[in-house]
Amino acid sequence: MSIADNIKSLKKETVPIKVTLIAVSKTKPAEEVQEAYDAGQRLFGENMVQELVEKYEQLPKDIQWHLIGHLQSNKVKYIAPFISMIQSVDSLKLLQEINKHALKSNRVIDCLLQIYIADEETKFGLGFDEAIELLRSHEFAALKNIRIRGLMAIATNTDNEKQLKDEYYELKIFFDGIKQSFFRKDDNFNTLSMGMSADYKLAIEQGSNMVRLGSTIFGQRVIKHWKNN
C-alpha cells in the first residue's frame, strides 16, 4: 500500500479510540513526509535535531514536529523556536535547558517525561523514583516555560508479548499515579506515548493514547546518512 493508504488505514484504527498517531519520519526524505502530509497527517516524529531542523525548513509550517530521540542539552536551542513537543525528556538539567530557550522564544514548550521501562541498558529514561523526585523538586517548580503533558517510554526490543504487556501495564499504572499525585487538577497532563510499529496494538491495549509509527506508514527504513540525501 502507498503511504497515503497506510495513513488512511491507521486513522480508521486510531481516531475512533482517541489514539494520536505520530508518523516517525526519521531518515525519510522530505518527499515522503510531504506525501503523508498530503494524506492528512500533521504530527511527525524525528530522532535527530539536524534532520528535524532541515525538514522543518523544507516542509509546510503547520506540521507539528515531535522530538522523540535522545536530546542533548546543547541542541535544544536549534528546535526551541518551533518544536511542538519534546517527548524524550530524561533529566532535570534538560528540562531547565528547554525552559531557558523556551523563555528566549517567548513560548511554552510541551514535554513528556521519558520513563525507563525496558530491559536494555542502551535505552534512555528516568526511573520511576527519579521521575517522582524530579516532580517534587523546587527546581522543577520554578520552570514556567515548559508544560509536562504526560509520559513516554520505549519498551524492550523483544517478541515476548507478555514482557511487552507487563512493561506497558506498569507504565500505565505509574502514569495514573503521577496524574493523581502531581497533576490531578491539570487537564493538560493527558498523554501516554508508548508503542511503535511492532507493538503498538499491545501498547494501546495497555492504555497508550499516542503511538509512534514509522515502518507501518513509510515501509521498512533504509539506514543512510541524512546529510547525503
C-alpha positions, -999 to 999 in steps of 0.1 A, spaced: 0 0 0 10 36 -5 19 60 23 -15 77 18 -33 43 21 -13 34 52 -22 67 68 -59 63 59 -60 28 73 -43 38 106 -66 68 111 -96 45 108 -80 24 135 -68 51 159 -92 80 156 -123 63 169 -105 52 201 -89 86 206 -53 75 200 -30 101 185 -8 90 156 28 102 153 43 95 119 80 87 126 98 102 96 134 98 107 157 91 77 128 95 53 132 122 26 111 153 26 91 140 -4 77 111 16 69 133 46 50 156 21 31 125 8 20 117 44 11 154 49 -10 154 17 -29 124 31 -38 145 61 -11 136 86 2 166 106 21 151 135 56 138 127 84 125 150 121 129 144 151 115 163 179 138 152 180 176 157 198 183 125 174 163 104 145 178 122 156 214 115 163 207 78 128 191 73 112 220 93 127 244 68 116 224 37 81 214 47 47 231 54 48 252 86 16 237 101 33 204 107 36 197 144 71 183 150 78 160 179 114 152 190 113 116 200 150 107 202 176 114 229 182 151 231 215 167 242 212 199 261 234 218 237 210 211 208 178 225 224 184 260 211 180 248 175 145 235 179 131 256 207 115 283 184 92 258 166 91 223 182 56 212 191 66 186 217 98 171 232 89 135 241 123 124 253 129 145 285 151 123 307 167 148 332 160 179 352 190 195 335 175 190 301 141 205 313 160 235 326 177 240 293 144 236 274 128 262 298 156 286 292 153 285 254 115 285 255 117 317 275 140 332 249 115 323 222 86 337 244 67 304 243 58 274 265 71 240 252 52 208 258 72 179 271 68 143 280 90 127 307 107 96 292 105 67 316 129 38 315 109 6 313 130 -16 290 153 -45 300 180 -29 279 209 -7 290 210 12 257 176 28 263 173 62 280 148 74 305 141 83 341 135 56 367 101 57 385 118 71 416 138 96 396 107 109 379 89 114 413 120 131 427 121 155 397 84 164 400 88 171 438 118 193 434 119 231 439 139 234 407 111 219 387 85 241 403 105 271 391 102 262 355 74 284 339 81 279 302 77 241 300 45 221 303 46 184 312 19 168 291 25 132 302 49 103 299 67 84 271 86 51 270 103 27 247 98 -10 255 123 -38 253 130 -48 217 116 -83 220 89 -107 205 79 -117 240 43 -103 242 40 -110 279 71 -89 287 58 -61 265 24 -61 281 40 -61 316 62 -31 307 33 -11 293 10 -21 321 35 -9 347 39 24 329 1 29 327 -2 23 364 27 47 370 11 73 347 -22 71 367 -3 75 399 16 106 387 -16 121 374 -33 116 407 -3 128 428 10 158 408 -14 168 380 -49 160 395 -62 194 385 -42 198 353 -62 186 322 -31 191 301 -14 161 317 -32 136 294 -6 119 271 8 84 274 31 78 244 40 42 241 40 18 212 58 16 179 52 -3 147 60 -37 160 40 -35 193 15 -5 191 -16 -27 193 -3 -42 226 5 -7 239 -30 6 230 -45 -24 249 -25 -14 279 -36 22 278 -15 41 253 -32 71 237 -2 81 215 17 58 192 49 64 172 48 46 139 75 46 112 76 14 91 39 9 93 35 41 74 66 46 53 77 10 49 110 -5 61 136 20 69 168 22 48 197 32 70 216 61 55 231 94 65 206 123 62 233 147 50 238 125 19 201 126 10 
